[in-house]
Amino acid sequence: MHASVGDRLHVHGKVVGNAERYGVIIEVHGSNGDPPYLVKFDDGHTCLMFPGPDALIEHPSHSGASRT
């Protein structure tokens, strides 16, 4: 998984009934766009994440998304 500042992180709910989460990557702490990422979610919560297989990086300059 590779991301840049400004990309969106889309985390799918892991369990039925859990909402999907969306956020903006505000810092990339790994080398060459690798995790961990500091993410500010739409609800205002900010956390350092190593996204798992339930996450997508949405690059604003591209029409598609990259799956982990």
N, CA, C and O atoms as a Tinker XYZ file with bonds, in Angstrom:
   272  protein
     1  N      0.852000   -1.168000    0.000000    73     2
     2  CA     0.000000    0.000000    0.000000    64     1     3
     3  C      0.899000    1.231000    0.000000    63     2     4     5
     4  O      1.834000    1.340000    0.793000    81     3
     5  N      0.597000    2.145000   -0.897000    73     3     6
     6  CA     1.352000    3.394000   -0.989000    64     5     7
     7  C      0.363000    4.555000   -1.019000    63     6     8     9
     8  O     -0.663000    4.495000   -1.697000    81     7
     9  N      0.685000    5.608000   -0.277000    73     7    10
    10  CA    -0.199000    6.769000   -0.212000    64     9    11
    11  C      0.623000    8.041000   -0.148000    63    10    12    13
    12  O      1.824000    8.017000    0.123000    81    11
    13  N     -0.042000    9.141000   -0.401000    73    11    14
    14  CA     0.545000   10.475000   -0.309000    64    13    15
    15  C     -0.368000   11.332000    0.555000    63    14    16    17
    16  O     -1.547000   11.026000    0.735000    81    15
    17  N      0.197000   12.407000    1.085000    73    15    18
    18  CA    -0.612000   13.358000    1.844000    64    17    19
    19  C     -1.732000   13.854000    0.941000    63    18    20    21
    20  O     -1.493000   14.209000   -0.213000    81    19
    21  N     -2.948000   13.879000    1.460000    73    19    22
    22  CA    -4.107000   14.312000    0.697000    64    21    23
    23  C     -4.943000   13.170000    0.148000    63    22    24    25
    24  O     -6.098000   13.380000   -0.223000    81    23
    25  N     -4.383000   11.953000    0.085000    73    23    26
    26  CA    -5.161000   10.796000   -0.342000    64    25    27
    27  C     -6.215000   10.491000    0.713000    63    26    28    29
    28  O     -6.051000   10.833000    1.884000    81    27
    29  N     -7.295000    9.846000    0.290000    73    27    30
    30  CA    -8.353000    9.457000    1.232000    64    29    31
    31  C     -8.196000    7.988000    1.592000    63    30    32    33
    32  O     -7.850000    7.156000    0.753000    81    31
    33  N     -8.459000    7.689000    2.861000    73    31    34
    34  CA    -8.455000    6.313000    3.347000    64    33    35
    35  C     -9.901000    5.902000    3.581000    63    34    36    37
    36  O    -10.647000    6.594000    4.274000    81    35
    37  N    -10.288000    4.781000    3.004000    73    35    38
    38  CA   -11.642000    4.237000    3.135000    64    37    39
    39  C    -11.498000    2.893000    3.836000    63    38    40    41
    40  O    -10.925000    1.956000    3.280000    81    39
    41  N    -12.021000    2.801000    5.064000    73    39    42
    42  CA   -11.937000    1.568000    5.847000    64    41    43
    43  C    -13.329000    0.959000    5.911000    63    42    44    45
    44  O    -14.264000    1.569000    6.429000    81    43
    45  N    -13.456000   -0.253000    5.377000    73    43    46
    46  CA   -14.732000   -0.964000    5.406000    64    45    47
    47  C    -15.005000   -1.478000    6.815000    63    46    48    49
    48  O    -14.071000   -1.783000    7.557000    81    47
    49  N    -16.283000   -1.576000    7.189000    73    47    50
    50  CA   -16.661000   -2.147000    8.472000    64    49    51
    51  C    -16.266000   -3.621000    8.528000    63    50    52    53
    52  O    -16.507000   -4.361000    7.574000    81    51
    53  N    -15.664000   -4.052000    9.632000    73    51    54
    54  CA   -15.203000   -5.443000    9.758000    64    53    55
    55  C    -16.330000   -6.393000   10.146000    63    54    56    57
    56  O    -16.262000   -7.591000    9.870000    81    55
    57  N    -17.352000   -5.863000   10.780000    73    55    58
    58  CA   -18.455000   -6.666000   11.292000    64    57    59
    59  C    -19.755000   -6.064000   10.774000    63    58    60    61
    60  O    -19.865000   -4.847000   10.627000    81    59
    61  N    -20.728000   -6.908000   10.500000    73    59    62
    62  CA   -22.028000   -6.430000   10.049000    64    61    63
    63  C    -22.555000   -5.421000   11.067000    63    62    64    65
    64  O    -22.580000   -5.688000   12.269000    81    63
    65  N    -22.971000   -4.274000   10.573000    73    63    66
    66  CA   -23.483000   -3.221000   11.440000    64    65    67
    67  C    -22.463000   -2.140000   11.753000    63    66    68    69
    68  O    -22.842000   -1.044000   12.168000    81    67
    69  N    -21.169000   -2.422000   11.565000    73    67    70
    70  CA   -20.146000   -1.391000   11.761000    64    69    71
    71  C    -20.107000   -0.497000   10.528000    63    70    72    73
    72  O    -20.105000   -0.974000    9.394000    81    71
    73  N    -20.078000    0.785000   10.770000    73    71    74
    74  CA   -20.066000    1.749000    9.666000    64    73    75
    75  C    -18.701000    1.808000    8.998000    63    74    76    77
    76  O    -17.675000    1.547000    9.626000    81    75
    77  N    -18.702000    2.154000    7.720000    73    75    78
    78  CA   -17.451000    2.414000    7.020000    64    77    79
    79  C    -16.896000    3.734000    7.517000    63    78    80    81
    80  O    -17.654000    4.608000    7.938000    81    79
    81  N    -15.566000    3.888000    7.473000    73    79    82
    82  CA   -14.927000    5.121000    7.925000    64    81    83
    83  C    -14.132000    5.719000    6.776000    63    82    84    85
    84  O    -13.526000    5.006000    5.977000    81    83
    85  N    -14.150000    7.040000    6.713000    73    83    86
    86  CA   -13.428000    7.773000    5.682000    64    85    87
    87  C    -12.558000    8.820000    6.356000    63    86    88    89
    88  O    -12.965000    9.443000    7.336000    81    87
    89  N    -11.354000    9.008000    5.822000    73    87    90
    90  CA   -10.477000   10.028000    6.358000    64    89    91
    91  C     -9.468000   10.484000    5.324000    63    90    92    93
    92  O     -9.348000    9.897000    4.248000    81    91
    93  N     -8.747000   11.537000    5.663000    73    91    94
    94  CA    -7.715000   12.100000    4.791000    64    93    95
    95  C     -6.362000   11.834000    5.432000    63    94    96    97
    96  O     -6.181000   12.042000    6.631000    81    95
    97  N     -5.421000   11.378000    4.631000    73    95    98
    98  CA    -4.064000   11.142000    5.121000    64    97    99
    99  C     -3.375000   12.493000    5.235000    63    98   100   101
   100  O     -3.223000   13.209000    4.245000    81    99
   101  N     -2.955000   12.840000    6.458000    73    99   102
   102  CA    -2.332000   14.143000    6.685000    64   101   103
   103  C     -0.827000   14.031000    6.888000    63   102   104   105
   104  O     -0.119000   15.033000    6.790000    81   103
   105  N     -0.320000   12.824000    7.172000    73   103   106
   106  CA     1.123000   12.583000    7.261000    64   105   107
   107  C      1.405000   11.147000    6.849000    63   106   108   109
   108  O      0.628000   10.241000    7.153000    81   107
   109  N      2.521000   10.943000    6.152000    73   107   110
   110  CA     2.998000    9.612000    5.792000    64   109   111
   111  C      4.302000    9.397000    6.545000    63   110   112   113
   112  O      5.269000   10.126000    6.328000    81   111
   113  N      4.338000    8.400000    7.430000    73   111   114
   114  CA     5.508000    8.176000    8.279000    64   113   115
   115  C      6.441000    7.101000    7.745000    63   114   116   117
   116  O      7.579000    7.009000    8.205000    81   115
   117  N      6.008000    6.290000    6.797000    73   115   118
   118  CA     6.857000    5.263000    6.209000    64   117   119
   119  C      7.637000    5.811000    5.032000    63   118   120   121
   120  O      7.372000    6.911000    4.549000    81   119
   121  N      8.600000    5.029000    4.579000    73   119   122
   122  CA     9.389000    5.456000    3.421000    64   121   123
   123  C      8.637000    5.127000    2.128000    63   122   124   125
   124  O      7.943000    4.114000    2.049000    81   123
   125  N      8.777000    5.971000    1.140000    73   123   126
   126  CA     8.176000    5.771000   -0.189000    64   125   127
   127  C      6.663000    5.593000   -0.152000    63   126   128   129
   128  O      6.116000    4.826000   -0.945000    81   127
   129  N      5.983000    6.281000    0.747000    73   127   130
   130  CA     4.530000    6.217000    0.806000    64   129   131
   131  C      3.963000    5.041000    1.571000    63   130   132   133
   132  O      2.756000    4.802000    1.543000    81   131
   133  N      4.831000    4.299000    2.260000    73   131   134
   134  CA     4.376000    3.141000    3.044000    64   133   135
   135  C      3.800000    3.581000    4.384000    63   134   136   137
   136  O      4.112000    4.671000    4.862000    81   135
   137  N      2.949000    2.729000    5.007000    73   135   138
   138  CA     2.422000    3.031000    6.336000    64   137   139
   139  C      3.547000    3.086000    7.368000    63   138   140   141
   140  O      4.644000    2.586000    7.121000    81   139
   141  N      3.278000    3.683000    8.503000    73   139   142
   142  CA     1.991000    4.145000    9.007000    64   141   143
   143  C      1.617000    5.518000    8.472000    63   142   144   145
   144  O      2.458000    6.292000    8.015000    81   143
   145  N      0.306000    5.790000    8.549000    73   143   146
   146  CA    -0.252000    7.060000    8.105000    64   145   147
   147  C     -0.967000    7.732000    9.267000    63   146   148   149
   148  O     -1.641000    7.073000   10.059000    81   147
   149  N     -0.814000    9.050000    9.362000    73   147   150
   150  CA    -1.618000    9.824000   10.292000    64   149   151
   151  C     -2.861000   10.239000    9.514000    63   150   152   153
   152  O     -2.770000   10.925000    8.496000    81   151
   153  N     -4.025000    9.813000   10.006000    73   151   154
   154  CA    -5.280000    9.991000    9.284000    64   153   155
   155  C     -6.242000   10.820000   10.118000    63   154   156   157
   156  O     -6.427000   10.565000   11.308000    81   155
   157  N     -6.853000   11.816000    9.483000    73   155   158
   158  CA    -7.917000   12.581000   10.129000    64   157   159
   159  C     -9.226000   12.117000    9.516000    63   158   160   161
   160  O     -9.496000   12.348000    8.337000    81   159
   161  N    -10.038000   11.454000   10.344000    73   159   162
   162  CA   -11.304000   10.913000    9.871000    64   161   163
   163  C    -12.366000   12.006000    9.798000    63   162   164   165
   164  O    -12.242000   13.065000   10.414000    81   163
   165  N    -13.403000   11.722000    9.034000    73   163   166
   166  CA   -14.480000   12.686000    8.814000    64   165   167
   167  C    -15.171000   13.109000   10.108000    63   166   168   169
   168  O    -15.759000   14.189000   10.165000    81   167
   169  N    -15.108000   12.272000   11.151000    73   167   170
   170  CA   -15.727000   12.629000   12.434000    64   169   171
   171  C    -14.808000   13.499000   13.300000    63   170   172   173
   172  O    -15.164000   13.844000   14.426000    81   171
   173  N    -13.607000   13.860000   12.770000    73   171   174
   174  CA   -12.673000   14.716000   13.489000    64   173   175
   175  C    -11.600000   13.964000   14.250000    63   174   176   177
   176  O    -10.622000   14.565000   14.695000    81   175
   177  N    -11.767000   12.638000   14.409000    73   175   178
   178  CA   -10.800000   11.806000   15.119000    64   177   179
   179  C     -9.532000   11.663000   14.278000    63   178   180   181
   180  O     -9.609000   11.461000   13.066000    81   179
   181  N     -8.368000   11.769000   14.919000    73   179   182
   182  CA    -7.082000   11.607000   14.239000    64   181   183
   183  C     -6.327000   10.462000   14.882000    63   182   184   185
   184  O     -6.270000   10.372000   16.109000    81   183
   185  N     -5.739000    9.574000   14.068000    73   183   186
   186  CA    -4.949000    8.479000   14.624000    64   185   187
   187  C     -3.888000    8.019000   13.638000    63   186   188   189
   188  O     -3.987000    8.255000   12.434000    81   187
   189  N     -2.868000    7.355000   14.177000    73   187   190
   190  CA    -1.800000    6.764000   13.386000    64   189   191
   191  C     -2.233000    5.352000   13.026000    63   190   192   193
   192  O     -2.588000    4.572000   13.910000    81   191
   193  N     -2.211000    5.013000   11.746000    73   191   194
   194  CA    -2.750000    3.726000   11.290000    64   193   195
   195  C     -1.800000    2.961000   10.402000    63   194   196   197
   196  O     -1.057000    3.540000    9.609000    81   195
   197  N     -1.834000    1.655000   10.548000    73   195   198
   198  CA    -1.283000    0.702000    9.601000    64   197   199
   199  C     -2.502000    0.020000    8.980000    63   198   200   201
   200  O     -2.961000   -0.991000    9.512000    81   199
   201  N     -3.046000    0.540000    7.868000    73   199   202
   202  CA    -4.287000   -0.007000    7.308000    64   201   203
   203  C     -4.150000   -1.482000    6.958000    63   202   204   205
   204  O     -3.104000   -1.938000    6.497000    81   203
   205  N     -5.227000   -2.209000    7.188000    73   203   206
   206  CA    -5.266000   -3.638000    6.903000    64   205   207
   207  C     -5.947000   -3.931000    5.584000    63   206   208   209
   208  O     -6.160000   -3.029000    4.773000    81   207
   209  N     -6.290000   -5.199000    5.366000    73   207   210
   210  CA    -6.895000   -5.611000    4.099000    64   209   211
   211  C     -8.316000   -5.087000    3.893000    63   210   212   213
   212  O     -8.884000   -5.229000    2.810000    81   211
   213  N     -8.883000   -4.488000    4.925000    73   211   214
   214  CA   -10.229000   -3.926000    4.808000    64   213   215
   215  C    -10.199000   -2.458000    4.410000    63   214   216   217
   216  O    -11.222000   -1.779000    4.495000    81   215
   217  N     -9.047000   -1.956000    3.975000    73   215   218
   218  CA    -8.898000   -0.529000    3.658000    64   217   219
   219  C     -8.518000   -0.310000    2.194000    63   218   220   221
   220  O     -7.870000   -1.145000    1.563000    81   219
   221  N     -8.942000    0.831000    1.682000    73   219   222
   222  CA    -8.595000    1.282000    0.327000    64   221   223
   223  C     -7.974000    2.665000    0.420000    63   222   224   225
   224  O     -8.384000    3.480000    1.246000    81   223
   225  N     -6.995000    2.927000   -0.417000    73   223   226
   226  CA    -6.453000    4.274000   -0.582000    64   225   227
   227  C     -7.075000    4.843000   -1.844000    63   226   228   229
   228  O     -6.980000    4.245000   -2.917000    81   227
   229  N     -7.706000    5.987000   -1.716000    73   227   230
   230  CA    -8.323000    6.649000   -2.859000    64   229   231
   231  C     -7.469000    7.851000   -3.219000    63   230   232   233
   232  O     -7.378000    8.813000   -2.456000    81   231
   233  N     -6.845000    7.789000   -4.386000    73   231   234
   234  CA    -5.980000    8.857000   -4.859000    64   233   235
   235  C     -6.833000    9.877000   -5.611000    63   234   236   237
   236  O     -7.459000    9.524000   -6.610000    81   235
   237  N     -6.875000   11.121000   -5.164000    73   235   238
   238  CA    -7.753000   12.109000   -5.812000    64   237   239
   239  C     -7.412000   12.368000   -7.275000    63   238   240   241
   240  O     -8.289000   12.763000   -8.043000    81   239
   241  N     -6.166000   12.156000   -7.678000    73   239   242
   242  CA    -5.780000   12.446000   -9.062000    64   241   243
   243  C     -6.072000   11.284000   -9.999000    63   242   244   245
   244  O     -5.898000   11.415000  -11.210000    81   243
   245  N     -6.515000   10.141000   -9.459000    73   243   246
   246  CA    -6.824000    8.978000  -10.286000    64   245   247
   247  C     -8.284000    8.621000  -10.117000    63   246   248   249
   248  O     -8.892000    8.935000   -9.093000    81   247
   249  N     -8.843000    7.973000  -11.106000    73   247   250
   250  CA   -10.262000    7.600000  -11.043000    64   249   251
   251  C    -10.494000    6.346000  -10.228000    63   250   252   253
   252  O    -11.602000    6.142000   -9.731000    81   251
   253  N     -9.472000    5.483000  -10.069000    73   251   254
   254  CA    -9.642000    4.227000   -9.347000    64   253   255
   255  C     -9.074000    4.304000   -7.951000    63   254   256   257
   256  O     -8.605000    5.356000   -7.516000    81   255
   257  N     -9.117000    3.180000   -7.243000    73   255   258
   258  CA    -8.584000    3.075000   -5.898000    64   257   259
   259  C     -7.632000    1.895000   -5.831000    63   258   260   261
   260  O     -7.728000    0.963000   -6.630000    81   259
   261  N     -6.724000    1.938000   -4.885000    73   259   262
   262  CA    -5.747000    0.864000   -4.715000    64   261   263
   263  C     -6.116000    0.043000   -3.497000    63   262   264   265
   264  O     -6.248000    0.592000   -2.403000    81   263
   265  N     -6.282000   -1.237000   -3.658000    73   263   266
   266  CA    -6.663000   -2.121000   -2.560000    64   265   267
   267  C     -5.411000   -2.707000   -1.930000    63   266   268   269
   268  O     -4.460000   -3.052000   -2.631000    81   267
   269  N     -5.409000   -2.821000   -0.581000    73   267   270
   270  CA    -4.269000   -3.422000    0.115000    64   269   271
   271  C     -4.303000   -4.901000    0.011000    63   270   272
   272  O     -3.420000   -5.577000    0.538000    81   271
